[in-house]
Amino acid sequence: MALALLTLLSEMAAERPLLCVVDDAQWLDRASAQAVAFVARRLATEAMAFVFGAREVPDELRGLPEIVVGGLGDGDARAQAAATVRGSAGSTASCAKALMTAIKGPFR
C-alpha cells in the first residue's frame, strides 16, 4: 500500500506541487499511518509536502521533522474572536461563549 501511495502522489506532484494535509493523525489506523510515513520520509526529490495535525504524534510518524504549535493565549484568542465577529450580529457575550466552548470542548 505504501509504495502504491508513493507512486500515485509522485505522479500527481510531477504535474504540479502537492501539499498533503492529514488532520487528526492520531486517528489513523496503523497501516495508513505507516503508508503516509513511508511517503513523507521519501520527499527529498518530490515537489510534495506533508502537514500532519495531531493531538498526540502516532509512533509511525515519530522522527519526521516537527513544529509544535500551541494554542493562543487568552488575550490573542479574545482579539481573534472579536475580529471574526466584528460587523456581524456577534457580541462580547457571544465571543466569550464561543471561546469557552472552544477551550472546554468535548475533544480537549
C-alpha positions as CSV (number, residue, x, y, z in Angstrom):
1,M,0.0,0.0,0.0
2,A,2.8,2.4,0.9
3,L,4.6,2.0,-2.4
4,A,1.3,2.5,-4.3
5,L,0.6,5.7,-2.4
6,L,4.1,7.0,-3.1
7,T,3.7,6.2,-6.8
8,L,0.3,7.9,-7.0
9,L,1.3,11.0,-5.1
10,S,4.6,11.3,-7.0
11,E,2.7,11.2,-10.3
12,M,0.4,13.9,-9.1
13,A,3.4,16.0,-7.8
14,A,5.1,15.7,-11.3
15,E,2.2,17.8,-12.7
16,R,2.3,20.5,-10.0
17,P,3.5,20.9,-6.4
18,L,1.4,18.9,-4.0
19,L,0.5,19.6,-0.3
20,C,-1.0,16.6,1.6
21,V,-2.8,17.6,4.8
22,V,-3.7,14.9,7.4
23,D,-5.7,16.3,10.2
24,D,-6.3,14.3,13.4
25,A,-3.4,12.0,12.5
26,Q,-3.8,10.3,15.9
27,W,-6.9,8.6,14.5
28,L,-5.1,7.0,11.5
29,D,-5.2,3.2,11.6
30,R,-1.7,1.6,11.8
31,A,-1.5,0.6,8.1
32,S,-2.5,4.1,6.9
33,A,-0.1,5.8,9.3
34,Q,2.7,3.5,8.1
35,A,1.9,4.3,4.5
36,V,1.9,8.1,4.8
37,A,5.0,8.0,7.0
38,F,6.7,5.9,4.3
39,V,5.9,8.6,1.7
40,A,6.7,11.5,4.0
41,R,10.2,10.1,4.6
42,R,10.9,10.0,0.8
43,L,10.1,13.5,-0.2
44,A,13.6,14.8,-0.9
45,T,13.2,14.6,-4.7
46,E,9.5,15.3,-5.0
47,A,7.5,18.6,-5.3
48,M,5.4,17.4,-2.4
49,A,5.0,18.3,1.3
50,F,3.0,16.8,4.2
51,V,1.4,18.6,7.1
52,F,0.1,16.4,9.9
53,G,-2.2,17.7,12.6
54,A,-2.3,15.6,15.8
55,R,-3.0,15.9,19.4
56,E,-0.5,13.1,20.0
57,V,2.0,12.0,17.4
58,P,1.5,8.4,16.3
59,D,4.5,6.2,16.7
60,E,4.6,5.7,13.0
61,L,5.2,9.4,12.4
62,R,7.9,9.9,15.0
63,G,11.2,11.1,13.6
64,L,9.7,13.3,10.9
65,P,10.5,17.0,11.2
66,E,8.0,18.6,13.6
67,I,6.8,22.0,14.6
68,V,4.8,22.1,17.8
69,V,2.0,24.7,17.6
70,G,0.3,25.7,20.9
71,G,-3.0,27.4,21.5
72,L,-3.5,31.1,21.5
73,G,-3.1,33.0,24.8
74,D,-6.3,34.4,26.3
75,G,-5.8,37.9,25.0
76,D,-4.9,36.8,21.5
77,A,-7.9,34.4,21.4
78,R,-10.2,37.2,22.5
79,A,-8.8,39.6,19.9
80,Q,-9.2,36.9,17.1
81,A,-12.8,36.2,18.2
82,A,-13.7,39.9,18.3
83,A,-12.1,40.4,14.8
84,T,-14.0,37.4,13.5
85,V,-17.5,38.6,14.6
86,R,-16.8,42.4,14.1
87,G,-19.5,43.8,11.9
88,S,-21.8,40.8,12.4
89,A,-24.5,40.1,14.9
90,G,-21.8,38.9,17.4
91,S,-21.5,40.5,20.8
92,T,-18.9,40.4,23.6
93,A,-21.0,37.8,25.3
94,S,-21.2,35.6,22.2
95,C,-17.4,35.9,21.8
96,A,-16.9,34.8,25.4
97,K,-19.3,31.9,25.0
98,A,-17.5,30.7,21.8
99,L,-14.1,30.9,23.5
100,M,-15.3,28.9,26.5
101,T,-16.8,26.3,24.2
102,A,-13.6,26.0,22.3
103,I,-11.5,25.8,25.5
104,K,-13.8,23.3,27.2
105,G,-14.9,21.4,24.0
106,P,-15.6,17.7,24.1
107,F,-12.4,16.8,22.3
108,R,-10.0,18.6,24.7
